[in-house]
Amino acid sequence: MLKIIHLFNNFTCHYSAMKIAILDLDIAQAKSMCEILTRGRYQCHAFTSLPEFLKQFFIDAYHLLVVSLHNAEDKRRIVQEVRTKIAAPLPILGITGTHDEDQILGMLAAGADDYLLRPLRRGELATRVSVLLRQAYPAQIEGEKHTFGSYAFESRFDRVTISGKPVEMTKKEFELALLFFRSLGQPISRSTIIDSVWKGISPELSRTVDTHISRVRAKLKLNPEHGYRLSPVYGFGYRLDELKGRDAP
């Protein structure tokens, strides 16, 4: 049974109205996840007990809950209780350290929308959260504007500008580019790219992903000459890095 431990210090960053709650007994792990998600322009509050989360939720609602507990039964019970007590369509992401199919299916059957395996990859955590939020709150997400240096992304219009100058892109190219910038400095797996941009449906040809990424690289000038490097990660996926200092040409 999960022990009731009072709420510890919040880790908050006011980049966006989208608010994430993390339920985890491990304060260091919760803090690490919050740091990743605040970088992704969300507010993040960490809790160590379900009662404290529920109390705060009914004062100031959250948009997504991450449940990261090591005990599978606690995790299943908490997900089930959240679904019983909260009528709002709150997306739940479960974090698990096991490949055991019964435990994963039990958590999903209790009401979790998705899951991630430990050890967590920073880019994948941010991306899975982004996908769940986009699915649950399309109207809010579509109205967002994201700025990364001279690059500005307007989700409502699938529009990208560089220093105010528009760049012509298809919808999938736009989604790919935004995915890379929101995970700047972190590798993104090919499966995550497909889940995020192709909605879990694998392109007919494996080269489709590479072709789209090549176009994004060219259109947005993501090369060392312009301070960025979009490169493949062998056997895994891709990674966008911003080159600074001695890394820049």
Residue pairs with C-beta under 8 A, 6 or more apart in sequence:
1 74
2 25
2 49
2 50
2 69
2 71
2 74
2 77
2 78
3 25
3 49
4 49
4 51
4 52
5 25
5 48
5 49
6 48
6 49
6 52
7 47
7 48
7 49
7 52
7 56
8 27
8 46
8 47
8 48
10 45
10 46
11 31
11 34
11 35
11 38
11 44
11 45
11 46
12 38
12 43
12 44
12 45
13 38
13 39
13 41
13 42
13 43
13 44
14 43
15 38
15 41
15 42
15 43
16 41
16 42
16 43
16 144
17 43
17 140
18 41
18 42
18 43
18 63
18 64
18 133
18 137
18 140
19 42
19 43
19 44
19 45
19 60
19 61
19 62
19 63
19 64
20 34
20 37
20 42
20 43
20 44
20 45
20 62
20 63
20 64
20 65
20 66
20 129
21 44
21 45
21 46
21 47
21 53
21 56
21 57
21 62
21 64
21 65
21 66
22 30
22 33
22 34
22 44
22 45
22 46
22 47
22 65
22 66
22 68
23 47
23 48
23 49
23 50
23 53
23 65
23 66
23 67
23 68
23 69
23 78
24 30
24 33
24 46
24 47
24 48
24 66
24 67
24 68
24 69
24 95
25 48
25 69
25 70
26 68
27 46
27 48
29 68
30 46
30 48
30 68
31 46
33 44
33 46
33 66
33 68
33 120
33 125
34 44
34 45
34 46
36 122
36 125
36 126
37 44
37 125
37 126
37 129
38 44
39 126
40 126
40 129
40 130
40 182
40 183
41 146
41 182
42 129
45 56
45 62
47 53
47 56
50 78
50 81
50 82
53 65
54 82
54 85
54 86
56 62
57 86
61 88
62 90
63 90
63 91
63 133
63 136
63 137
64 90
64 91
64 92
64 93
64 129
64 132
64 133
64 136
65 82
65 90
65 91
65 92
65 93
66 92
66 93
66 94
66 95
66 129
67 75
67 78
67 79
67 82
67 92
67 93
67 94
67 95
67 112
68 94
68 95
69 75
69 78
69 95
70 97
72 96
72 98
72 100
72 103
72 106
72 107
75 94
75 96
75 107
76 103
76 106
76 107
76 110
77 110
79 92
79 94
79 107
79 110
79 111
79 112
80 110
80 111
82 90
82 92
82 111
83 92
83 110
83 111
89 136
90 136
91 113
91 114
91 132
91 133
91 135
91 136
92 111
92 112
92 113
93 112
93 113
93 114
93 115
93 116
93 128
93 129
93 132
94 107
94 108
94 112
94 114
94 115
94 116
95 115
95 116
95 117
95 118
95 120
96 103
96 104
96 107
96 115
96 116
96 117
96 118
97 117
97 118
98 104
98 117
99 117
104 115
107 115
108 115
113 132
114 128
114 131
114 132
116 124
116 125
116 128
121 186
121 187
121 189
122 183
122 186
123 183
123 186
123 187
123 188
123 192
123 239
124 188
124 189
124 192
126 182
126 183
126 186
127 179
127 182
127 183
127 188
127 192
127 196
128 192
130 179
130 182
130 196
131 195
131 196
133 141
134 141
141 155
142 155
142 156
143 155
143 156
144 155
144 156
145 152
145 153
145 154
145 155
146 152
146 153
146 155
146 178
146 181
146 182
147 153
148 181
148 184
149 242
150 162
150 163
151 160
151 161
151 162
151 181
151 220
152 160
152 161
152 164
153 159
153 160
153 174
153 177
153 178
153 181
154 160
154 161
155 178
158 169
158 171
158 174
158 175
159 166
159 174
160 166
160 167
160 169
160 174
160 177
160 220
161 167
162 220
162 221
167 219
167 220
168 219
169 177
169 216
169 219
172 197
172 198
172 212
173 212
173 215
173 216
173 219
175 196
175 197
176 193
176 197
176 212
176 213
176 216
177 216
177 220
179 188
179 193
179 196
179 197
180 188
180 216
180 222
180 230
180 238
180 240
181 240
183 240
184 240
184 241
184 242
185 239
185 240
185 241
185 242
186 239
187 233
187 236
187 237
187 238
187 239
188 237
188 238
188 239
189 236
189 237
190 209
190 236
190 237
190 238
191 237
192 237
193 209
193 237
193 238
194 200
194 201
194 202
194 203
194 209
197 212
203 209
213 230
213 238
216 222
216 230
217 223
217 230
220 228
221 228
222 228
222 229
222 230
222 240
223 229
223 230
224 243
224 248
224 249
225 249
227 242
227 243
227 244
227 248
228 240
228 241
228 242
228 243
229 240
229 241
229 243
230 238
230 239
230 240
230 241
231 238
231 239
231 241
232 238
232 239
233 239
241 247
243 249
